[in-house]
Amino acid sequence: MFVVAILLTLAAAQCGQPQVVEKEVVVTKEVEKQVVVTQVVEKEVVVTKEVEKVVTQEVVKEVAPERVEITYWIFGSEGQAKLDNGELWSDFYGRVVNEYEKTHPGVAINWALRGGESGGTTLYIDSAVTAGTPPDIYYDDIFRVNKFAQQGLLETVDGALTDEDRAAYPPEFLALMTDKAGKLYAIPAGTGYQAYLINKTMFEEAGLTDLLPKDPDRTWTTEEFMKACRAINKPPEHYCTMFFAKTPSSDAEFNAYFGGFPGCDMFDPAQQKYVVNSPACLEAMQFLHSLSEEGLIVPGPAGLTDDDSELYLKRKEIAMRGYGFSYRGTIKNGLADGSIEPPLDYELVNYPNKPGAPPAPMGTWNPHVWSVFKQEDPKKLAVILDFINYMQKPDIVVQIAAGWQDVAIRKDTINPWKDDPDWQWVVPLVAKIGAKNYYYWQGVPCNYTEVRLAWAEARQAFWEPDADIQQILDDFVEKANGIITDCQ
């Protein structure tokens, strides 16, 4: 008997398969002896014939797959909780990433929460890109992602969506993140509405609930807003409201006031110019500055951080605040974990509009998106796109959106707020008056981050007691239009 070993190797069909299988085929030749007996006269003749019999065996061996490591940077801060259920974002991402890795041996997703606006988002990513060490996957605000697309630093991510996935997205959202060549440079997760949050308990205890907006629309004029603001203001115990101007963070909350002043737009997409120095915007800024002049906002230099904003709300030292849906999550979590002493009931209303003007279109968030920095290894890119496909599926993306008090942009997801009274109020209002992103809606000019920094500087100057508002707006528009010259 003898053995001949033949090895047949099956290469992995693609990255991300559970294992590489090596099949060993063993061929054994066995020899059979057959005896044939014949009689010739008185002499016996024995003839022996050897016959070969082939036996084949297959032996399957498991071989460790090639290791693929992916870096994934995420909008959000360490220790930050999801606004829908209080789960830490770090626990959430740890769970969903582990589930992916279990079914994809050899794939390691090295994820990290890299801050939210003032918490470090821009600093981390800009430093990494400058050093030539960006993450593989970057999940952040569409307009921060967009600047890297404009610099040619991002991969096309069309391959992360099946035809079924693509059909689930509203075309206008995909158009917002499609480059001039018609390729997707990002995939959206969720978006939501600004609204305006009021500490209803504070107004009830002061006997001033009659000054608040009424159902069903909960809209009010700037005169009604100021009347309520002056009545509830009781310094230094508590103030009507507060603003934030230290970094670009919270600018969307500030800009949402522009909706109540028709003709006030930050940006004109048709002319590709910033136009926030218009008479309508000057009127809006004068209204906002009057809050400071009358002592209706928390005093001190413009520069309170996002965390300070939460603390003022939790300590019941402000009565009203923009970023309503976000801060309602803060209240819900604070009451649940004991960081807010009850009672603190809230109400969401619309931003005010000047007398005689229509209600302000509801302000919207900038959607957060997945993007991919340029890759040299096509196998690694395939794994990255497969992972993004996993993250944007309905069961996971709806949890991400809900964690920011958003709804998922995919049309085939479950709405986590379908029984929520706040959403039951805002959805019909948006259907009636519309919604708008107050930076710009119909396009994304280049160098967005630099423009936001310039706007943050303008807002800081704006809060100074002797601010020349028109000059501040003129200077910003000149600077911003210089920054976006490349957009032409």
N, C-alpha and C positions, 0 to 999 in steps of 0.2 A: 504493500500500500504506500502511496505517496500523496503529499498535499501541495497544491499550488494556490497561493493567496493572491486574490485580485482585489485591489482597493478601488472603490467607486466613491468619489467625493461629491456630495451635493452642496453647492454654494448657496448661501442664503439668498432668497429671491429678492429681498429688499431689506433696508434698515428697519429695525423695530420689530422683526419677527421674534417670537419667544426664544428660539434656539437655532443653532446651526446643527444639522444632522449629518453624521458621517456614516455611510452604509458600507459594511464590509461583507463582501461575498466570498465564501469559502467553498472551493470546488474540491471534492474528494473523489478520487478514482478507486473504486473497490474492484478486486479481481475475484471472479467466480470460477471455480473449477467444475467442469462438467465431465462426467465419466461415461464413455460409450463402450459397451461390451459386444464383441462379435466372435462368433465361433468359426474357426477355419481348421478342418480335419480335427486333429487332436491337439491343436496349438491355440492357446488363448492369446489374443492380441488386445492390449489395452491402449486406447487412444485418449489422450488428455487434451481438452481444448480450453484455452483461457479466454474468458469473456470479460470485457471491461464494463463496469456499471458506474455511471456518474451520479453522485449525490451532491446537490447544491444547498448551502445554508446561508442565510442572511443574518448578520449580526449588526444591530443598530447601536451606535455609540453617541452620547451627548458630548458636544464640544462647546466650550464657553464662547458666547458671541463677542464680537469686537465691541469694546467699550466706547460709548459716545457720551461726551459731557457737554451740557448746554447751560449757559448762564441766562437767567431770566430775571430782569429787573422790573419791579412792580410799583405803581403809584400807591402810596400809603405808608404809614409810619409804624415802627415797632411799638407794641403796646396799644395800638389803636384797635377799637372794636367795630364790628359791623353794626350799622345803624338800625338794622331790622331786628336782630335777635341778640345782640351783645356778644356774640362769639368773636374772639380775637381774630383779626385777619391772619396773623401768623398761624393760628390753629387751622383756620380754613384752608389756607394754601398748603400747609403741611399735609393735610388730609387728602386734598384732590391730587396733589403731585404724587403722593405715595401710591394712590390708586393707579395712576398711570404707570409708574415705575414697576409695579407688581406684574403688570401684563406686558411689560417691555423690558425684560432682563437685558442688562448691558447699557441701558440708557439712564443717565444720571442728570436730573434737573437741579442745578444749583441756583435756587431762587433767593431773592432778597427784596425786602420792602425798602424803597429808596426815598421815602419822604413824600409829603404832599405839599407842593408849593413852597411855603416858607420853611417847611420841614426839611428841605434839601434836594428836592427833585431836580431842579435845574443845575445846581452845583454838581451833583454826582454825575449826571449824564454829560454835561459839557466838559467836565474835567476828563472823563474817560475817553470821550471822542477826541479831545485835543491830544491826549496821550497815545492814541491809536489802540485803545483797549476797550472798545464799547462792548456792552453785553450782546449776546446773540439775539435775544428777544427783549423788546422794550415795550412795556405797557404803560401808557400815559395819555395825557390830553392830546387830542387830534392836532392841535395847532403847535404844540411842542414837537410832536412827531413830524409834522409837515416840514419843519425847517430842515430836518435831516434828509427828507425826500428831495427837497429842492437842491440840496447839496450833492445829490447823487450817491448818498451813503446807504440807501436801503434797498433790499431785495424786493422783487415782485412777490406778492403773497397770494396770487390767484390760485396757486396750487393747494392752498389750505382749505379751499371751499369746493365741495362737490356741486354739481348742478342743482341738486335739491337744496343745499345750503344757500347758494347764491339767490335762488328764487324766494327764499324766506326773508331777504332784506329789502326794505324800501329802496327803490332805485335812487332817490335823492340823497340818501346817506352814502351809498356806494359811490355816487358821483362826486361827493365831497372829498373822497379820499382816492380818487383815480388821477393818475398823472396824465401828461399831455399825450403820451403814447397809448393811452387807454388801458394801462395796467394798474391794478390795485397795489398801493403801497401800505395799506393798513386795513384792518378788519374791526368794525365797531362792536362795542359791548352794550352799554346802556346810556340813557340820557334821561333827564328829568327837568323839573320846573323850579323856578326860584321861589315864588310866593313870598309873603311877608309874615313873620311870626310875632304874635302878641302874647304876653304873659296875661292870660285872661283872669287868672286868680287875683293879680294885682289890681286890675280894673274893677273886679267884683268887690274886693275889700274896700276900695276907695269910692264905691258907689258910682262908677263912671262908665258902666257898660253901655249906656245909651249913646256914648260918643263913638262906639266902634261901628265898622261897616256892617250892613245887614244882609241876610240871606235874600235871594239865592246867590247873587253874584259876588257879594262882599267887596264891592268897589267903593272908592271914596275920593273926594277931591283933596287937593293940597290944603285948602282951607279947613276941611274937616280933619285932616291929618294933624295939622298944626294945633287945632283946638284940643284934640285928644292928647297930643304930645305935651302941650303946656300944662294941661290939667293934671297929668300923671307925674310930671317932673317934680321931684322932691329931693334936691341935693342937700347934703352929700349922701343921704340914705340911699337914694336911687335916682337914676336919670332916665329920660325918655328913651334914648338910644345911644349907639356908638358906631364908629367907623374904623376902618383899618387901612393904613397906607404905607406900611413899612416896606413891603415888597410888592410885586405884582399880585400877590394873593388877595382874594376877595374883591378884585376889580369888577368882576361880573355882577356882584351884589350892588356895588356902587353904580355901575352903568345902567342897571335896570330902572333907576329913577328916570332915565331919559325917556322911557316909554310914555310917560304922562305928558310930555311936551312935544306935540306933533312937529315933525320937521327936524328934530334933534337926532342926528345919526352920527356915529363915530366915523363911519367909512362909507364912501360912495363907490359901489362896485363897478358902475358904468364908467366913471371917470378914473377909477383906481386911485383915489385920493382920500386922505383923511379930511373931514369937514366938520369936526367937532367944535370949531370956533364960530359956528353960525349963531344968529340971533336967538334961535330956539334953544340951542345948547347953553348959551350965556344965561338965558332965563332959568333953565334947569339948575345950573350951577349956583346962581344967585339964591334960588330957593334952598338948596342944600347948605350953602354957607350961612344962611339965616339961622339954621339949627345951632351952629357954633356961636354965632353972635348973641343968641338968646340964652346960651348956657344949657341947651337941651341935650347935649352929648357929653359923654365922659370927658373931663378936661385933661389937659396934658398934651405933649407933643404927639403929632401923628406918628404912630409907630407901634401901636399895640399889636401883639402877635395873635395868631389864630387861637392859640391856647388861652390867651387872656380873654378873648371874646367868649369862649366857652365858660370860663370861670365867672365872668360878670353875669352871665345868664344863670348859671347854677346857683350863684350866691344871691340871685334875685336883685341885682343892682342895676339892671336895665329892664325896661318894660317892653321894648319892641326891637326887632332886628330883622334885617334881610337874611337871605339864605335859609328861608323858612323850612323847607323840607329837610335840609341837613340838620338844623338845630332842633327840629322836632324829634329826630332820632337821638340827639344828645339828651333831650329831656326824658324820653322813654328809658334810655339806658341808665341815666342818672337816678331816676326814681327806682329802677330795678336794683341797682347796685348800692344804693344808699348814699351816693355822692350828692344828691339833691334831697333836701328835706321837704317832704310834702306839707301842704298841697302846692302843686304847681300845674294848673291846667292851662293849656295853650289853645290858640285859635290861629288858623292860617287865613290870610286875606290877600287881596291884590295890592300892588304898589299904587300910590295915589296918582291922580291925573289933575292937571290944572283945571280950574272951573271953565266950563264950556267945551272942553276937549273930550274926546271919547276915552273910555277906559284904556289903560296901558296894556298892550299885548303882553301876555305872560312871558317873563324872562326864562330862558332855557340855559341848561348847562352845556358846556362843550363836551361832546361824547369822548369817552376814553376808548382807546384802541390798542390792538396788538400790531407791532411792526417788527421787522427783522433786519438787522444790519448785514451788510454784504458778507457772503460766505465763500470760502475757497473750495470746500469739500462738498460735492453734490450729495453724497450719502448723508452727511450731517444735515444739510439743508432739508433733505427729505424727511428726516426725523423731526426737525423743527416744525415744518409745516404740518406734519401729522399731529404733533402735540398741540399746536394752535387749533387745529380742527377739533381736537378733543375738548379744549377749553371753551370754544365758542358754541358747542352744542347746547340745546335748550336747557337741559337739566342742570348744567353748571353755570352757564352765563346768566340765568335768571337769579341765581344766588349772588353772583357778583353784583349785578345791577341793584338788587334789593339791598345789598349791604351799603350802598351809597344813596338809598332812598330813590332809586331810579326804576325805570322799567327797561327790560331788555329791548334792543332795537329789532331783533328777529321777530317776525310777525307770528311765528308758530310757538312762541313761549307762553307759559301760564303767567297771567298777570297776578303778582303776589298781593296787589292792593285792590283787587276787585271788590272786596267787602269793606274797604277802608273808607270811613266817612270823609277824610281829607281829600282822597282821590275822587270820590264821588262828587265832591264840590268842584274840584279844579278841572276835571275832564270836560264837563259841559261848558264851563266858562271858556276854556281854550277853544272849543268848537265855535263859540260865539264871537270871541274877540281876537283869536289867533295867538301865536307865540312867536318869539323872536330872540335871536342871540344879539345882544346889543353891541358887540364888537363889530361884527358884520355877519351876514347870513349867506349871501350868494357868492361866496368865493373866499379864498384864503390868500391874501397877499404875502409876499415873501418877507423874511426877516421879522416874523411876528414877535419873537421873544424880545428883540431889541426895542420894538415898538412898545411892548408892555412895560419894559423897564423905564422907557421915557414917560409913559403915562403914569407910572408909580411916582416918579419924580415930580410930575406936574400935580398930582393929587396931594403930595406932601406940601408943596408950595401953596396949594389952594387952601389948606386949612389954617394957614397963618392969619392972624387977626387983620392985618392990613393988606391982604392979598389983592392984587390987581387981576381980577379974574379974566378979563378979556385978554390981557397981555399974556397970562399964563397959557390960555387956550391957543392964542396965535403962535406962541413959541413952540408949543407941542406940535401943532399942525405942521409948521415949517420943518421941525426936526423929524417927525414921523414920515412925511412925504420924501424927505431926503433919504431916510433909511430904506424906503421901499422902491427906490429908483430902479433897482435890478428887476423889479416885477414887470417892467415894460418889456 
